[in-house]
């Protein structure tokens, strides 16, 4: 089961990375609406999201549904980390409190 949990966590991580690609793409000014949606970053991001979804479907062969939702919530941690590291966003008290509650929930569920 550990292998399937790892597959799910990797899938959640790469989905968060795909969100970063979409945000990076949204920060670029394109010459047309078509280029805004049909460019390398957007196509790659959606391809990664499909792969992530397939990984989750595969992982659910062994991972209980209740545990899958907990593992999926780790995406909030990844997105927050990417926000700070890549986009230089600031973490305020509410965001930190939310992340702490997510981690606490994961720990409580694990116990």
CORTA-V749213 format. One record per backbone hydrogen bond with DSSP energy under -1.0 kcal/mol. CO is the residue of the C=O (numbers start at 0). NH is the residue of the N-H. E is the energy in kcal/mol with one decimal. If there is no record, write none. Layout:
co=<CO/CO>
nh=<NH/NH>
e=<E/E>
//
This chain:
co=<0/1/2/3/4/5/6/7/8/9/10/11/12/13/14/15/16/17/18/19/20/21/24/31/32/33/38/39/40/41/42/43/44/45/46/47/48/49/50/51/52/53/54/55/57/58/58/63/64/66/67/68/70/71/72/73/74/75/76/77/78/79/80/81/81/82/91/92/93/94/95/96/97/98/99/100/101/102/103/104/105/106>
nh=<4/5/6/7/8/9/10/11/12/13/14/15/16/17/18/19/20/21/22/23/24/25/27/35/36/37/42/43/44/45/46/47/48/49/50/51/52/53/54/55/56/57/58/59/60/61/62/67/68/70/71/72/73/74/75/77/78/79/80/81/82/83/84/85/86/88/95/96/97/98/99/100/101/102/103/104/105/106/107/108/109/110>
e=<-2.2/-2.5/-2.3/-2.1/-2.6/-2.5/-2.2/-2.4/-2.3/-2.6/-1.7/-1.9/-2.0/-1.9/-1.7/-1.5/-1.9/-2.2/-2.3/-2.8/-2.3/-1.9/-1.3/-1.3/-1.3/-2.6/-2.5/-2.6/-2.5/-2.4/-2.0/-2.5/-2.1/-1.9/-2.2/-2.7/-2.3/-2.4/-2.3/-2.1/-2.4/-2.4/-2.7/-2.1/-1.5/-1.8/-2.4/-2.2/-1.7/-2.6/-2.4/-1.2/-1.3/-1.7/-1.4/-1.8/-2.9/-2.1/-2.4/-2.8/-2.4/-2.0/-2.9/-3.0/-1.1/-2.4/-2.4/-2.8/-2.3/-2.3/-2.5/-2.4/-2.0/-2.5/-2.7/-2.4/-2.2/-2.5/-3.0/-2.4/-2.1/-1.8>
//
